[in-house]
Amino acid sequence: MNTKTSLILATALTAVAAAPAVAETWDMPLAYTGSNFHSVTAAEFGECVTTGTGGDIEITTHPSGSLFAGNDIKRAVQTGQALIGERLLSAHQNEDPIFGVDSIPFLATSFDQAADLWEAAKPTMEELLAGQNLKLLYSVPWPPQGLYFKEPKESVADMEGVKFRSYSNATARLAELTGMLPVQIEEAEISQAFATGVADSMISSGATGYDRKVWESLNYFYEVDAWLPRNYVFVNMDAWDGLPEENKNVMLGCAGLAEYAGTWRAKEYTQFTLNGLREGGMTVETASDQMKDDLREIGETMTAEWLEDAGEGGQAIVDQFRSMQN
């Protein structure tokens, strides 16, 4: 990591301009805890920008939904209430199916595959966001998604009637197809939701469970590697267009560093957090063959549905991704 990190950082800092008389403060709302690796990466990105612009732009992060709730972050940045923010990409699938490309079950199930899928989707994503007055800066994946439960499960049939934490169209649809009952719950509300019985299960990474100490309420984590959803960082386009070229270059350089560092953290965090779940008292194991088979069938259904909704643009992304796997 050190060599590449140094090169990106050097690129970011070559564009340092003289400190202006008045610095701009950019508040950056985040949905996740300050200790979450996405939030740590965002804070380092902010420091890089502040240093690289000679104090011209000072980015201050606000984790745990403290400035805007997760569902409100994207709209806040679009309208200029905040100039920069981070959000889960698939949380916006109800706006356009393309936003859910990273949550197609069992399409991209490893970090390498997730990187290929993002490469295939990024140009379309940038165009889509530009039409919403947003500039894409960088994106970092979560570790592979697994299933959390209070009681042991051997198959999809065992999931009937379980209250399931939903955070996107894809997770809500997964709940429907497995017979579970979707309940919309933001990441900041997970611990309380499980403690009070509002939900008894979820699909998420080991990182989320570890950060929220879900072993206090849940007992089982099944590794199914369903998908690797992504967070992304974006800027209000009007604010971006108003930046001098040298500050744009600094911000893009810092974004490249953040994407690399965040992805590295996600990989390192994967096994660390699974070990943490075990240490907390949870049973962590690979899903049964029956559960895997059941979930693959559901994945095929959801893939077909997504492709129908996403149309030619979505099909082109998937076709390009699949060609990269050969």
VOKOL-876029 format. One line per 10 residues: number of its first residue (from 0); their letters; for each residue x, y, z of C-alpha. Coordinates in Angstrom, 3 decimals, decimal comma, always signed. Layout:
! residues N
NUM = a = X/Y/Z ~ ...
! end
This chain:
! residues 326
0 = mntktslila = +0,000/+0,000/+0,000 ~ +2,772/+2,489/+0,855 ~ +4,203/+3,075/-2,639 ~ +0,889/+3,649/-4,341 ~ -0,424/+5,714/-1,463 ~ +2,650/+7,936/-1,607 ~ +2,266/+8,469/-5,339 ~ -1,389/+9,449/-5,067 ~ -0,718/+11,722/-2,126 ~ +2,160/+13,341/-3,987
10 = taltavaaap = -0,151/+14,000/-6,931 ~ -2,709/+15,554/-4,598 ~ -0,205/+17,839/-2,942 ~ +1,611/+19,079/-6,047 ~ -1,329/+21,377/-6,675 ~ -1,087/+23,139/-3,293 ~ -1,977/+26,796/-3,641 ~ -1,176/+29,693/-1,325 ~ -3,581/+29,861/+1,626 ~ -6,360/+32,372/+0,947
20 = avaetwdmpl = -7,484/+35,112/+3,266 ~ -10,755/+33,315/+4,028 ~ -11,079/+29,510/+4,162 ~ -14,258/+27,668/+3,197 ~ -15,631/+25,111/+5,655 ~ -17,350/+22,162/+4,007 ~ -19,438/+20,046/+6,374 ~ -19,521/+16,377/+5,324 ~ -22,436/+14,315/+6,714 ~ -21,825/+10,572/+7,193
30 = aytgsnfhsv = -24,349/+7,886/+8,118 ~ -21,919/+5,573/+9,924 ~ -20,079/+5,703/+13,241 ~ -16,833/+7,619/+13,468 ~ -14,928/+4,373/+14,071 ~ -16,310/+2,681/+10,939 ~ -13,620/+2,308/+8,276 ~ -15,660/+4,313/+5,757 ~ -15,863/+7,216/+8,207 ~ -12,153/+6,940/+9,053
40 = taaefgecvt = -11,336/+7,061/+5,343 ~ -13,623/+10,060/+4,836 ~ -11,950/+11,917/+7,727 ~ -8,516/+11,272/+6,218 ~ -9,805/+12,436/+2,839 ~ -10,960/+15,663/+4,478 ~ -7,562/+16,203/+6,098 ~ -5,854/+15,565/+2,764 ~ -8,031/+18,173/+1,030 ~ -7,524/+20,716/+3,796
50 = tgtggdieit = -3,747/+20,252/+3,666 ~ -3,570/+20,058/-0,113 ~ -5,514/+23,267/-0,660 ~ -3,401/+25,126/+1,868 ~ -6,495/+25,586/+4,030 ~ -8,622/+26,918/+1,167 ~ -11,185/+24,151/+1,829 ~ -11,581/+22,713/+5,310 ~ -13,687/+19,535/+5,301 ~ -15,288/+18,570/+8,631
60 = thpsgslfag = -16,947/+15,134/+8,888 ~ -20,122/+14,524/+10,918 ~ -20,547/+10,745/+11,506 ~ -23,490/+8,707/+12,851 ~ -26,113/+10,757/+11,025 ~ -25,440/+13,655/+13,407 ~ -25,788/+16,376/+10,747 ~ -28,264/+14,695/+8,375 ~ -29,860/+11,263/+8,685 ~ -28,643/+8,725/+6,145
70 = ndikravqtg = -31,732/+9,015/+3,964 ~ -31,361/+12,806/+3,827 ~ -27,667/+13,111/+2,954 ~ -27,884/+12,909/-0,817 ~ -30,716/+15,425/-1,021 ~ -28,864/+17,782/+1,321 ~ -25,835/+17,798/-0,979 ~ -27,934/+18,149/-4,134 ~ -29,610/+21,251/-2,727 ~ -26,464/+22,771/-1,230
80 = qaligerlls = -27,434/+22,336/+2,444 ~ -24,135/+20,441/+2,624 ~ -21,496/+20,618/-0,090 ~ -20,114/+17,085/+0,243 ~ -21,376/+13,810/+1,682 ~ -21,179/+10,024/+1,728 ~ -23,992/+7,551/+1,237 ~ -24,669/+3,902/+0,463 ~ -25,046/+3,682/-3,323 ~ -27,901/+1,166/-3,386
90 = ahqnedpifg = -29,965/+3,272/-0,978 ~ -31,013/+5,283/-4,062 ~ -32,199/+2,383/-6,200 ~ -35,760/+3,671/-5,950 ~ -34,596/+6,731/-7,937 ~ -32,906/+4,721/-10,685 ~ -32,159/+0,973/-10,933 ~ -28,543/+1,733/-11,890 ~ -27,873/+2,755/-8,291 ~ -28,500/-0,872/-7,305
100 = vdsipflats = -25,938/-2,432/-9,641 ~ -23,647/-3,321/-6,740 ~ -26,422/-5,217/-4,930 ~ -27,389/-7,766/-7,557 ~ -27,151/-11,008/-5,554 ~ -24,285/-13,323/-6,493 ~ -23,180/-11,280/-9,519 ~ -19,962/-9,910/-7,978 ~ -19,020/-11,866/-4,856 ~ -15,340/-10,985/-4,309
110 = fdqaadlwea = -13,311/-7,787/-4,044 ~ -11,781/-8,344/-7,477 ~ -15,171/-8,894/-9,072 ~ -16,608/-5,878/-7,249 ~ -13,780/-3,739/-8,664 ~ -14,552/-4,965/-12,188 ~ -18,263/-4,279/-11,761 ~ -17,519/-0,761/-10,536 ~ -15,216/-0,143/-13,499 ~ -17,996/-1,208/-15,845
120 = akptmeella = -20,634/+0,893/-14,084 ~ -18,677/+4,039/-13,196 ~ -19,116/+6,041/-16,456 ~ -22,877/+5,505/-16,358 ~ -22,942/+6,357/-12,654 ~ -21,007/+9,588/-13,199 ~ -23,432/+10,648/-15,919 ~ -26,446/+9,773/-13,785 ~ -25,128/+11,752/-10,802 ~ -24,181/+14,748/-12,953
130 = gqnlkllysv = -27,827/+14,936/-14,004 ~ -28,678/+15,222/-10,303 ~ -26,261/+18,114/-9,674 ~ -23,651/+15,829/-8,098 ~ -19,981/+15,134/-8,857 ~ -18,737/+11,624/-8,003 ~ -15,409/+11,677/-6,156 ~ -14,705/+8,143/-4,956 ~ -16,298/+4,877/-3,916 ~ -15,274/+2,191/-1,411
140 = pwppqglyfk = -16,809/-1,301/-1,104 ~ -18,072/-2,987/+2,023 ~ -16,871/-6,515/+2,839 ~ -19,009/-9,369/+1,436 ~ -22,539/-9,530/+2,808 ~ -23,705/-12,315/+5,112 ~ -26,906/-13,136/+6,971 ~ -27,443/-12,445/+10,673 ~ -30,074/-14,246/+12,742 ~ -31,106/-14,723/+16,338
150 = epkesvadme = -31,953/-18,404/+15,788 ~ -30,088/-20,979/+13,619 ~ -31,219/-21,371/+9,992 ~ -30,566/-24,193/+7,549 ~ -32,627/-23,056/+4,566 ~ -34,761/-20,229/+3,215 ~ -37,831/-22,067/+4,499 ~ -36,541/-21,472/+8,042 ~ -36,634/-17,705/+7,457 ~ -40,416/-17,463/+7,089
160 = gvkfrsysna = -41,875/-14,617/+9,169 ~ -38,558/-13,329/+10,573 ~ -38,376/-9,535/+10,975 ~ -35,593/-8,425/+8,646 ~ -33,683/-5,137/+8,672 ~ -33,972/-3,558/+5,220 ~ -31,855/-0,655/+3,930 ~ -32,472/-0,677/+0,156 ~ -34,800/-1,935/-2,572 ~ -32,603/-5,000/-2,999
170 = tarlaeltgm = -32,717/-5,957/+0,674 ~ -36,474/-5,379/+0,835 ~ -36,981/-7,596/-2,203 ~ -34,700/-10,263/-0,705 ~ -36,892/-10,255/+2,385 ~ -40,026/-10,708/+0,300 ~ -38,577/-13,601/-1,682 ~ -37,400/-15,399/+1,463 ~ -40,685/-14,899/+3,296 ~ -39,164/-12,511/+5,834
180 = lpvqieeaei = -40,766/-9,224/+6,901 ~ -38,747/-6,145/+5,819 ~ -38,340/-3,274/+8,284 ~ -36,536/-0,114/+7,078 ~ -33,738/+0,611/+9,578 ~ -30,757/+2,947/+9,159 ~ -27,324/+1,772/+10,276 ~ -27,282/+4,182/+13,216 ~ -30,472/+2,566/+14,562 ~ -29,404/-1,082/+14,291
190 = sqafatgvad = -28,410/-1,731/+17,899 ~ -31,642/-0,361/+19,299 ~ -33,765/-2,149/+16,687 ~ -32,300/-5,534/+17,568 ~ -32,334/-4,878/+21,309 ~ -36,045/-3,975/+21,240 ~ -37,113/-6,729/+18,841 ~ -38,045/-4,385/+15,997 ~ -35,886/-6,676/+13,829 ~ -34,301/-10,091/+14,388
200 = smissgatgy = -32,115/-10,443/+11,307 ~ -30,302/-8,594/+8,533 ~ -27,976/-9,030/+5,607 ~ -24,814/-6,998/+6,074 ~ -21,064/-7,243/+6,357 ~ -19,152/-8,401/+9,397 ~ -18,037/-4,776/+9,715 ~ -21,529/-3,476/+10,458 ~ -22,212/-6,214/+12,988 ~ -18,894/-5,658/+14,687
210 = drkvweslny = -19,289/-1,877/+14,847 ~ -22,765/-2,218/+16,365 ~ -21,943/-5,139/+18,702 ~ -24,904/-7,111/+17,407 ~ -23,803/-10,155/+19,410 ~ -25,666/-8,507/+22,272 ~ -28,920/-9,432/+20,470 ~ -28,117/-11,838/+17,624 ~ -26,382/-15,210/+17,698 ~ -25,606/-16,415/+14,157
220 = fyevdawlpr = -23,751/-15,043/+11,146 ~ -23,792/-17,076/+7,922 ~ -21,167/-16,327/+5,267 ~ -22,983/-16,245/+1,933 ~ -20,949/-13,538/+0,087 ~ -24,119/-12,269/-1,546 ~ -22,672/-8,985/-2,832 ~ -20,287/-6,176/-1,913 ~ -22,282/-2,940/-1,715 ~ -20,475/+0,358/-2,075
230 = nyvfvnmdaw = -20,448/+3,707/-0,324 ~ -19,698/+6,726/-2,462 ~ -18,620/+10,301/-1,805 ~ -20,071/+13,109/-3,879 ~ -19,941/+16,906/-4,123 ~ -22,566/+19,470/-5,018 ~ -21,909/+20,181/-8,702 ~ -22,393/+23,939/-8,382 ~ -19,789/+24,035/-5,606 ~ -17,478/+21,850/-7,690
240 = dglpeenknv = -17,797/+24,073/-10,749 ~ -16,938/+27,080/-8,595 ~ -13,590/+25,664/-7,464 ~ -10,335/+26,838/-9,029 ~ -8,663/+24,164/-11,128 ~ -5,824/+23,612/-8,664 ~ -8,276/+22,801/-5,850 ~ -10,189/+20,422/-8,094 ~ -6,934/+18,615/-8,788 ~ -6,170/+18,360/-5,083
250 = mlgcaglaey = -9,622/+16,981/-4,352 ~ -9,376/+14,391/-7,127 ~ -5,920/+13,347/-5,949 ~ -7,147/+12,928/-2,385 ~ -10,160/+11,009/-3,696 ~ -7,883/+8,543/-5,459 ~ -5,942/+8,028/-2,260 ~ -9,153/+7,560/-0,256 ~ -10,557/+4,984/-2,678 ~ -7,354/+2,975/-2,542
260 = agtwrakeyt = -6,954/+3,226/+1,237 ~ -10,633/+2,516/+1,902 ~ -10,629/-0,571/-0,300 ~ -7,497/-1,829/+1,427 ~ -9,195/-1,309/+4,785 ~ -12,292/-3,181/+3,632 ~ -10,182/-6,193/+2,722 ~ -8,231/-6,111/+5,972 ~ -11,372/-5,525/+8,008 ~ -13,206/-8,546/+6,619
270 = qftlnglreg = -11,515/-11,290/+8,643 ~ -10,858/-9,003/+11,596 ~ -14,557/-8,295/+12,080 ~ -15,603/-11,924/+11,608 ~ -13,137/-12,836/+14,347 ~ -14,635/-10,045/+16,429 ~ -18,130/-11,478/+16,027 ~ -16,831/-14,841/+17,239 ~ -15,131/-13,232/+20,211 ~ -18,419/-11,534/+21,040
280 = gmtvetasdq = -20,052/-14,958/+21,277 ~ -21,644/-15,361/+17,863 ~ -21,543/-18,515/+15,782 ~ -19,871/-17,574/+12,470 ~ -19,977/-20,218/+9,765 ~ -20,492/-20,856/+6,068 ~ -24,138/-21,233/+5,102 ~ -25,463/-24,750/+4,531 ~ -25,556/-26,113/+0,978 ~ -29,354/-25,951/+1,087
290 = mkddlreige = -29,340/-22,290/+2,062 ~ -26,794/-21,496/-0,663 ~ -28,899/-23,263/-3,299 ~ -32,055/-21,490/-2,150 ~ -30,347/-18,110/-2,191 ~ -28,847/-18,655/-5,655 ~ -32,332/-19,256/-7,041 ~ -33,486/-16,033/-5,446 ~ -30,405/-14,311/-6,855 ~ -31,318/-15,410/-10,377
300 = tmtaewleda = -34,812/-13,998/-9,910 ~ -33,492/-10,682/-8,609 ~ -30,909/-10,427/-11,395 ~ -33,597/-10,892/-14,041 ~ -35,795/-8,303/-12,334 ~ -32,968/-5,783/-12,102 ~ -32,024/-6,203/-15,753 ~ -35,634/-5,676/-16,783 ~ -35,859/-2,485/-14,699 ~ -32,434/-1,143/-15,717
310 = geggqaivdq = -32,999/-1,674/-19,444 ~ -30,271/-1,429/-22,062 ~ -27,970/+0,618/-19,831 ~ -28,033/-1,991/-17,090 ~ -27,603/-4,843/-19,558 ~ -24,569/-3,116/-21,071 ~ -22,944/-2,832/-17,623 ~ -23,566/-6,492/-16,792 ~ -22,385/-7,621/-20,230 ~ -19,158/-5,623/-19,885
320 = frsmqn = -18,609/-6,992/-16,376 ~ -19,131/-10,584/-17,498 ~ -16,743/-10,110/-20,413 ~ -14,100/-9,039/-17,882 ~ -14,473/-12,351/-16,045 ~ -13,419/-14,458/-19,035
! end
